[in-house]
Amino acid sequence: MNTRVKRFMLPLGGAAVATGMIAVSLTASAAATAAAPASDGLSTSKAAAMDTLKFWTASNGKALKAATKFTEDAAVKGKIRLGGGDAAPDGKTGVVPPIGQEKVVPTRVKNVNLPRTIGKVFFRLDGQLYWCSGSSIQGKYRNLVATAGHCVYDTDANRDTLDRWVFVPAFYQGKAPFGIYVGKSAYTHFDFANYEDFDSDYAFVTVYNGVEPWTWKDVGRLGDNVGGQGFSWNQKIGQPVYAFGYPAGPHPDGDKPFTGLTPKYCYGKTSAAGPVSAFNAEAQIALKCSMTAGASGGPWITQYSSTKRVGYINGVTSLVGDTDGNGRFDFATSPYFDGETYAIYSAASNLASGKIGK
């Protein structure tokens, strides 16, 4: 089985805005580890962006409805152990607050209301149409999406970014209630883009203002419309998180409990994930979770408030697997977000995109 893991992660953090840029609150005032980001264009001109938009909305959104869950390289084969691995902080803990919560501490409630920030990432690969999961995240220009690296970069053919990339928050049965947001530029770790190192299987994508399908009306910035999760890094392993995503694929035994039409979630405490050599993964974290293909790229959110529907993204769903070999996926993994992850996020979070609609 050669399926790609859908990342399902949750945000974590807290920070302040200063001098027009996203500032971070470091719990001991330390700078994040430097990392060289890999940056690539998606639809880099407004003409290209409009062409991508028309591709997905033609014939009453036929392409959006025809897309299927992305399953390339998603699942770890065979029985997998948890524990071990090299996931660990590389510096001080840091957080960036969610949009609108820069000076507010999230509250905890028992009910789980789904965040408006999550949605589907759509793209084309070798003529086929696919989706992953993703989420709006805090950024200076409120135009940033967090997802899995393998939901942005073509790791099989090493052809840089995937084609016709768009984000549709709150997507449901072909509808885009908050508009469609065409990707402009993508940022990930150099090691993922060049060596397919799944310890860095994350990406941050800047998107143009949203456009209302079929009217081409500009609906404004992503973060202004649905908000944006916070971001955190170098957090202690073992904290509780919610993982959100749009699972749709079957389990190895053939059972298919999810449709991909609506988002689902898992909740629990993270643990260290065992090394997975097939994906060059040695420093990931894991969460007990039964989600399947389609959830890749979904956020892992810590300190999630159901009243405010925000928290801090501290991971994204990368791989899924079966720990006891019974034919059922029972865990998901995410890259460990460290100082290098923050460096990649920071490179993307201060870039403007602009508008393409009327």
C-alpha positions in Angstrom: 0.0 0.0 0.0 1.6 3.3 -1.1 -0.5 5.9 0.6 0.6 9.4 1.7 -0.2 10.3 5.2 -2.6 13.1 5.8 -1.3 15.4 8.5 -3.7 16.3 11.3 -2.2 18.8 13.8 -3.2 21.4 16.4 -1.8 24.9 17.1 -0.3 26.0 20.4 1.1 29.3 21.6 0.7 32.9 22.5 2.5 36.1 21.5 2.3 39.9 20.8 2.2 42.1 17.8 4.8 44.8 17.6 6.2 47.3 15.0 3.9 46.0 12.3 5.4 42.5 12.4 4.3 39.3 14.1 6.3 39.3 17.3 6.8 36.1 19.4 6.7 35.5 23.1 9.6 33.4 24.1 9.4 31.8 27.6 13.0 32.7 28.5 13.6 35.3 25.7 15.5 33.2 23.3 15.7 33.5 19.5 14.6 30.6 17.3 17.0 28.3 15.6 17.9 29.5 12.1 16.9 27.3 9.2 17.2 27.8 5.5 13.6 27.7 4.0 12.8 26.4 0.6 10.5 28.8 -1.1 8.7 28.2 -4.4 6.0 30.0 -6.4 2.5 28.6 -6.9 0.4 31.0 -8.9 2.8 33.9 -8.8 0.9 36.3 -11.0 -2.6 37.5 -10.8 -3.3 36.2 -14.3 -2.1 32.7 -13.3 -4.1 32.9 -10.0 -7.3 33.8 -11.9 -6.6 30.9 -14.3 -6.3 28.5 -11.4 -9.5 29.9 -9.9 -11.4 29.4 -13.1 -10.1 25.8 -13.4 -11.7 24.8 -10.1 -14.9 26.7 -10.5 -15.7 25.8 -14.2 -19.0 23.9 -14.8 -20.4 24.8 -11.4 -17.3 23.6 -9.5 -17.1 20.2 -11.2 -13.4 19.9 -10.4 -13.8 20.6 -6.7 -16.5 17.9 -6.5 -14.4 15.4 -8.5 -11.3 15.7 -6.3 -10.5 12.8 -4.1 -8.4 12.3 -0.9 -4.7 12.4 -1.4 -3.2 9.0 -0.6 0.3 9.1 -1.9 2.8 7.7 0.6 0.2 8.2 3.4 0.5 5.1 5.4 3.3 3.3 7.2 3.3 -0.4 6.2 3.1 -3.1 8.8 3.0 -3.0 12.6 4.7 0.1 14.0 6.0 0.8 17.5 5.6 4.1 19.3 8.2 5.6 21.5 11.9 6.4 20.9 12.8 8.8 18.1 14.8 12.0 18.4 12.0 14.6 18.7 13.2 17.2 21.2 13.3 21.0 21.7 16.3 22.8 20.0 15.9 25.9 22.1 13.4 27.9 24.2 9.6 27.5 24.0 7.9 30.1 21.8 4.3 31.0 20.8 2.5 33.3 18.4 -1.2 34.2 19.3 -4.2 33.4 17.2 -5.8 36.2 15.2 -7.9 38.3 17.5 -6.4 36.7 20.6 -3.1 38.6 20.8 -3.8 39.7 24.4 -6.4 37.0 25.4 -5.7 33.7 27.1 -8.0 30.9 25.6 -10.5 29.4 27.9 -11.3 25.7 28.2 -14.8 24.3 27.8 -16.1 20.7 27.6 -17.9 20.9 24.3 -15.9 20.7 21.1 -16.9 23.2 18.4 -15.0 22.8 15.1 -12.7 25.7 14.2 -13.7 27.8 11.2 -10.1 28.0 10.2 -9.9 24.4 8.9 -10.6 23.5 5.3 -9.4 21.5 2.3 -6.4 22.1 0.2 -7.0 21.2 -3.5 -4.3 20.6 -6.2 -3.6 18.6 -9.3 -1.0 15.9 -9.7 -0.3 14.0 -13.0 -3.7 15.0 -14.2 -5.6 13.8 -11.1 -7.4 16.0 -8.7 -6.8 15.7 -4.9 -7.4 17.3 -1.6 -5.6 17.4 1.7 -6.5 19.2 5.0 -5.1 22.5 6.2 -5.8 25.6 8.4 -5.6 29.3 8.4 -2.8 30.4 10.8 -1.7 33.8 12.2 0.4 36.0 9.9 1.1 39.7 9.5 -1.1 40.0 6.4 -3.7 37.4 7.5 -3.1 35.3 4.4 -1.3 32.2 5.6 -2.2 28.5 5.5 -0.5 25.7 7.4 -0.5 22.1 6.0 1.7 19.1 5.4 4.8 19.5 3.1 3.6 16.6 1.0 0.4 18.4 0.3 2.3 21.2 -1.4 5.5 19.7 -2.7 5.7 16.8 -5.2 8.0 14.4 -3.3 7.7 11.6 -5.9 8.9 13.5 -9.0 10.8 16.3 -7.2 9.0 18.8 -9.4 8.8 21.4 -6.7 5.2 22.5 -5.9 2.0 20.8 -6.8 -0.2 22.3 -9.5 -3.4 24.4 -9.3 -3.1 24.8 -5.5 -6.0 26.4 -3.6 -7.4 26.5 -0.1 -11.2 26.4 0.7 -12.0 27.0 4.3 -15.1 25.2 5.7 -15.5 23.4 2.4 -18.7 21.3 2.3 -20.1 19.3 -0.6 -18.8 21.5 -3.3 -19.6 24.8 -1.5 -17.1 27.5 -0.6 -18.9 29.6 2.0 -15.9 31.9 2.6 -14.5 31.9 -0.9 -11.6 30.3 -2.6 -8.0 31.3 -1.8 -5.4 30.7 -4.5 -1.9 29.9 -3.3 0.8 32.4 -4.2 4.0 31.1 -2.6 5.0 28.1 -0.5 7.6 27.7 2.2 9.0 24.5 3.7 12.2 23.2 5.1 15.1 22.7 2.7 15.5 19.1 3.9 11.9 18.3 2.9 11.9 20.0 -0.4 15.2 18.4 -1.4 15.6 15.2 0.5 12.0 14.2 1.4 12.8 14.3 5.1 9.4 13.8 6.8 10.8 15.2 10.0 10.1 18.5 8.2 6.8 17.5 6.6 5.1 20.9 7.0 4.5 23.9 4.7 3.2 27.4 5.1 1.5 28.9 2.0 0.6 32.5 1.4 -2.7 32.9 -0.4 -4.3 35.8 -2.4 -7.5 37.4 -1.1 -10.5 35.1 -1.4 -12.8 35.2 -4.4 -16.5 34.3 -4.5 -16.9 31.5 -7.0 -18.6 32.4 -10.3 -19.0 36.2 -9.5 -15.2 36.8 -9.2 -16.0 39.2 -6.3 -13.1 39.9 -3.9 -14.2 38.7 -0.4 -11.1 39.9 1.5 -8.3 38.3 3.4 -8.4 34.7 4.7 -7.7 35.6 8.3 -10.2 38.4 8.4 -12.9 36.0 7.2 -12.3 32.9 9.3 -9.6 33.9 11.8 -6.3 32.2 12.2 -4.8 29.8 14.7 -1.8 30.6 16.8 1.5 28.9 16.4 3.9 27.3 18.9 7.2 25.5 18.9 9.6 23.6 21.2 6.7 22.5 23.3 7.0 19.6 25.8 6.0 16.2 24.3 3.0 14.7 26.1 0.7 17.7 26.0 -3.0 17.2 25.0 -3.9 18.3 21.5 -6.9 18.2 19.1 -6.2 17.0 15.6 -8.6 18.1 12.9 -9.0 17.0 9.3 -11.1 15.6 6.5 -10.5 11.8 6.5 -12.0 9.8 3.7 -9.8 6.8 2.9 -10.4 3.2 4.1 -8.5 1.3 6.8 -6.2 -1.5 5.7 -9.0 -4.0 6.4 -11.2 -2.2 3.9 -13.6 -0.5 6.3 -14.4 3.0 5.3 -15.9 4.9 8.3 -15.3 8.5 6.9 -16.7 10.3 3.9 -14.5 13.3 3.7 -17.5 15.6 3.5 -17.2 17.0 7.0 -14.2 17.5 9.3 -13.4 15.1 12.1 -11.1 15.3 15.1 -9.0 13.2 17.5 -8.0 14.2 21.0 -5.2 13.0 23.3 -1.7 13.5 24.5 1.2 13.3 22.2 4.1 10.9 22.5 7.4 10.3 20.7 7.0 8.4 17.5 9.3 5.5 16.5 11.6 6.0 13.5 10.1 5.2 10.1 13.0 4.8 7.7 10.9 4.7 4.6 10.0 8.4 5.2 13.4 9.5 6.7 11.3 10.1 9.9 13.3 10.0 13.1 12.0 12.9 15.1 8.2 12.9 14.8 5.5 12.9 17.5 2.5 10.6 17.5 -1.2 10.7 18.6 -3.6 7.9 19.1 -6.1 8.5 16.2 -8.2 6.5 13.8 -8.3 9.0 11.0 -7.5 7.9 7.5 -6.3 9.4 4.1 -7.6 12.9 3.5 -6.6 14.1 7.0 -3.1 14.9 5.9 -2.0 18.5 6.6 -4.8 19.0 9.2 -3.7 21.0 12.3 -2.8 19.6 15.7 -4.0 22.3 18.1 -3.0 22.7 21.7 -4.8 24.9 24.3 -7.8 24.8 22.0 -10.8 26.9 23.2 -14.2 25.7 21.9 -15.8 29.0 22.7 -13.3 31.0 20.7 -12.5 28.1 18.3 -8.8 28.9 18.4 -5.6 27.6 19.9 -2.0 27.0 18.8 -0.9 24.9 15.9 1.9 22.7 17.1 1.9 20.1 14.4 0.2 18.8 11.2 -0.9 15.3 10.3 1.9 13.6 8.4 1.7 9.8 8.6 -0.9 7.3 9.8 -0.2 3.7 10.9 -1.3 0.6 12.7 0.5 -0.2 16.0 -1.0 -3.7 16.6 -1.3 -5.0 13.1 -5.0 -5.6 13.2 -5.8 -3.8 9.9 -6.9 -0.6 11.5 -5.1 2.8 11.6 -4.8 3.7 15.2 -2.2 6.5 15.3 -1.1 9.6 13.3 2.2 11.4 13.3 3.3 15.0 12.9 6.7 16.6 12.6 7.9 18.0 15.9 7.7 21.8 15.6 11.0 23.3 16.8 13.0 26.4 16.3 13.7 25.6 12.6 9.9 25.2 12.0 9.5 28.7 13.5 12.1 30.0 11.1 10.2 28.6 8.1 6.9 30.0 9.5 8.5 33.4 10.1 9.8 33.6 6.5 6.3 33.1 5.2 4.2 35.0 7.8 5.4 38.5 6.9 4.7 38.4 3.1 1.7 40.1 1.5 -0.3 38.6 -1.4 -2.9 41.0 -2.6 -6.2 40.5 -4.4 -7.2 39.0 -7.7 -11.0 39.4 -7.7 -13.1 42.4 -8.6 
